[in-house]
């Protein structure tokens, strides 16, 4: 099914007699029912007001189209969404609806926030074929229940997004990246924490154990970037030689997309933890390769195929998501961290309200 309007989508959903897999650009490797409900026919930027920092687009609009429109006005999606195609070996084009549905956010999340933090409003079709609107097209609209943030990260299990409204931000005039040697994850987290708690507005903080290098990014007006970079070099000099990386855009794109894991066999996990816990969790993972982002709050881990990484952690404060694996491993372990009993019951109750017939992406999130 490929509806070309919201009303047609609502009719399609109301007439469903079997579960469907919601598909945007098909770049995130989501499997499910053979019957596919595509948002590809819902395309186009319906409103863009650069002066109001607001953009509204239909869910099937390619992310590249949105980024091109923003670039022309010197603006950007501040949450820096990851492109999964390199890591997963998928094709197609990422869509803005898919980005919102998965709450996809990149290295700049530590400073700017996540995708959901820039979401102003949504339109979607629920499991009974009803069209629902929540939020608005301006930043001051805060009335009613906040279904907007509920939809972000729900992976299409609550409804099919048809339109999203987003806050955008000016693109930085300049950027600079500094690298500091770090012999291990514990040292790296200390370096990154020192940078993040400084007043110099760090927008990227990552550590590659393979290179034994911590990377810190600063963005903004050119004069400000130059000043803050110099001060940060002085601050971090206590940890060793602080070197600039020029240019650094490719480095942060590689970190954003976990691209260094792309051509290496094995399963890839994405682990969210408190930064201070990252060294211990990374060690317990016993991974073939790791990458730390968000100052240590996000760990990418490459392990042999079929490994139950959650079993190595036991009880821990965080969650581990299986991003890349064979279908049988995903079926056995589940993509997402199992929820505690009380939260699982709440989640099921919410899903029952939005999709009482269980039509959307069954089994994807428990």
C-alpha positions, 0 to 999 in steps of 0.5 A: 500500500502506498497512499498519496494523501492523509485521507487515503492513508486513513481509509487504508488503515481503517480497512486493514484486516492483517498487520502491516509493516510501516515503511518510510525510506526503508533504511533502518533494517526493520523487518515485520509483516509481509504487508507493507504500508509505505509513506513514500507517497506523502511527500513535500515541504508544506511550510517553511518560514526561515524567519520563524525557524519553523519547517513543516513537511509530510512524513515521506519527504526525503531527509536530503530534500529538507536539508537542501532547503535548510542549507539554502537559508543557512539553517539546519536540523540541529539534532544531526540525524544519523544515516543508517545506510552505511552501517546497515548496508541498506538502500533507499532514502531516509525520510523525515517521518522515519527520523522522527519515528525513531527519534534519530539524533547524532553527536550534537545531542549533548548540546542541542538536544534530541529530535523530539526536543525540536518536534513542534507538532505531528499529524498521524493516523491511529490504528483505527484509521482516525486522523489525529493532530497534536501540537502546532506549527509554532514554538509557543503552541503547548496546549493539550496532551503532549502526544508529540513527544510520545510519537517520537521514538515509537517506531510506528507502533502507535500510529503512522505519521503523515506530517511533522512540524520542526524547529530548525536553527541557524547553521554555525558559521564555523567549527573546530575540533580538538583531539586529545590522547587517551589511553583508555575509556576511563581517561577519555571520559574524564577528558570529555567531562572536563570539556563538557562542563566548561563554559565553551559550549562543546557540541561533540564529545567522542572517543575512539579506543582504536585510535586512543583519541578523544575528540571535542567539537566547538561550533558558532561564530568564527571569532567565538570559535577561535577564542573558545578553541584556544581556551579549551586547548589550555584547559585540556593541556593537562591531559597531553598534547591537544591537536586540532583536526582540519577539516573535521566534518568527515570525522563527525560524520563517521562518528554520527553514522558508526561508519567504522563498523560498516564493513566488519562482520558481527552484531552492532549494539547501541548502549545508552548509559550514564557517562560515568558508567561508560568505562565499566560497561564498555569493559563488560561488553568485551566487544571486538570494537567500541566507540563512545559518543555523547561524552560517554553516554552512548556506546557503540559495540561490535560483537560476534554474531549472535552474542547476547550482550545484555547477558554480559551486563546483567542489571545496569542503569541504561539500555542496550539496543540491537541495531544490526544482526541477522533476523534470527538473532533479532527474533531471539534477543529483541531489538530493544531493551526489555522493559520492567514489568510496570513500565511494560504494562503501561506501554502495552496500555498506551499501545492498546489505546492507539492501535487496539487491533495490533496492526502496526509493526507488531512485535517490534517494541515488545 
